Amino acid sequence: MPRPNAAQLAYGSTTVVFATVALLLLSRTTTALGVAVICATGLILGLLVAVTMPAHRKAEPSAVAHVPQHGENRAPAVRVGAGADTRIGS
C-alpha cells in the first residue's frame, strides 16, 4: 500500500476530529463505553475518507522532459572565455 500524501492525511485527520465532536454532541452520551464507540466510529470514518480520496497522479511520461542518465552521450559543456583572463602580456 502506498504512503498517504499530505492531503489524505489532512482530510482524514479533520474528519476524525469533526465527526467525533459532532457525534459526541449529538448523542449526549456520558458513559465510557458510549464515548469509546463514538471515538472508534470517528477513527473509522477518518480512515475511510483518507483511503478513498484519490491519490496524487503522476505526470504523463510524454510531458516529462528527458533527463540524461549517467552513461548517456551528452555534448560537453562549452566554456566561454576559458583561459582568456589568465594570459599576461602579449
Kinemage of the C-alpha trace (Angstrom):
@kinemage 1
@onewidth
@group {chain A} dominant
@subgroup {mainchain}
@vectorlist {calphas} color= white
{ca met a 1} P 0.000 0.000 0.000
{ca pro a 2} L 1.493 3.378 -0.954
{ca arg a 3} L 2.086 6.004 1.673
{ca pro a 4} L -0.702 8.599 2.022
{ca asn a 5} L 0.068 12.093 0.796
{ca ala a 6} L -0.390 15.295 2.793
{ca ala a 7} L -3.910 15.965 1.540
{ca gln a 8} L -5.088 12.486 2.506
{ca leu a 9} L -3.640 12.880 5.996
{ca ala a 10} L -5.186 16.330 6.423
{ca tyr a 11} L -8.659 15.313 5.259
{ca gly a 12} L -8.603 12.109 7.287
{ca ser a 13} L -7.490 13.883 10.470
{ca thr a 14} L -10.062 16.640 10.016
{ca thr a 15} L -12.773 14.057 9.506
{ca val a 16} L -11.784 12.242 12.698
{ca val a 17} L -11.940 15.419 14.779
{ca phe a 18} L -15.165 16.848 13.365
{ca ala a 19} L -17.012 13.524 13.201
{ca thr a 20} L -16.075 12.637 16.784
{ca val a 21} L -17.073 16.041 18.175
{ca ala a 22} L -20.335 16.053 16.201
{ca leu a 23} L -21.255 12.535 17.298
{ca leu a 24} L -20.454 13.304 20.926
{ca leu a 25} L -22.586 16.454 20.854
{ca leu a 26} L -25.489 14.802 19.058
{ca ser a 27} L -25.572 11.631 21.148
{ca arg a 28} L -25.129 13.352 24.541
{ca thr a 29} L -23.597 10.158 25.890
{ca thr a 30} L -21.876 10.171 29.281
{ca thr a 31} L -20.791 6.562 29.633
{ca ala a 32} L -17.254 5.428 28.933
{ca leu a 33} L -18.488 2.733 26.563
{ca gly a 34} L -20.522 5.245 24.556
{ca val a 35} L -17.569 7.628 24.261
{ca ala a 36} L -15.280 4.761 23.209
{ca val a 37} L -17.727 3.639 20.498
{ca ile a 38} L -18.061 7.190 19.167
{ca cys a 39} L -14.264 7.658 19.128
{ca ala a 40} L -13.832 4.380 17.252
{ca thr a 41} L -16.519 5.450 14.784
{ca gly a 42} L -14.721 8.754 14.192
{ca leu a 43} L -11.445 6.944 13.561
{ca ile a 44} L -13.077 4.558 11.100
{ca leu a 45} L -14.719 7.449 9.233
{ca gly a 46} L -11.403 9.312 9.032
{ca leu a 47} L -9.646 6.219 7.740
{ca leu a 48} L -12.305 5.704 5.079
{ca val a 49} L -12.006 9.324 3.944
{ca ala a 50} L -8.206 9.116 3.728
{ca val a 51} L -8.205 5.793 1.869
{ca thr a 52} L -10.983 6.584 -0.616
{ca met a 53} L -9.577 10.014 -1.500
{ca pro a 54} L -7.842 9.895 -4.882
{ca ala a 55} L -4.071 9.883 -4.670
{ca his a 56} L -1.880 12.406 -6.477
{ca arg a 57} L -1.497 11.432 -10.111
{ca lys a 58} L 1.946 11.311 -11.650
{ca ala a 59} L 2.753 13.356 -14.740
{ca glu a 60} L 2.321 11.809 -18.147
{ca pro a 61} L 5.554 10.261 -19.442
{ca ser a 62} L 5.394 12.348 -22.634
{ca ala a 63} L 5.053 15.582 -20.641
{ca val a 64} L 8.191 14.990 -18.603
{ca ala a 65} L 11.391 16.409 -20.090
{ca his a 66} L 14.070 13.839 -20.830
{ca val a 67} L 16.857 13.969 -18.279
{ca pro a 68} L 20.063 12.251 -19.408
{ca gln a 69} L 21.094 9.392 -17.183
{ca his a 70} L 24.648 8.523 -16.225
{ca gly a 71} L 26.435 6.976 -19.180
{ca glu a 72} L 24.275 8.518 -21.908
{ca asn a 73} L 26.033 10.517 -24.605
{ca arg a 74} L 25.899 14.223 -23.917
{ca ala a 75} L 27.576 17.160 -25.568
{ca pro a 76} L 30.334 18.630 -23.392
{ca ala a 77} L 29.684 21.974 -21.772
{ca val a 78} L 31.131 24.923 -23.653
{ca arg a 79} L 33.486 27.066 -21.608
{ca val a 80} L 33.158 30.636 -22.711
{ca gly a 81} L 36.398 32.582 -22.453
{ca ala a 82} L 38.340 29.731 -20.906
{ca gly a 83} L 41.894 30.868 -20.260
{ca ala a 84} L 41.421 34.376 -21.686
{ca asp a 85} L 41.751 36.027 -18.294
{ca thr a 86} L 44.876 34.056 -17.304
{ca arg a 87} L 47.126 35.354 -20.090
{ca ile a 88} L 49.551 38.059 -19.149
{ca gly a 89} L 51.385 40.246 -21.593
{ca ser a 90} L 51.057 39.613 -25.305
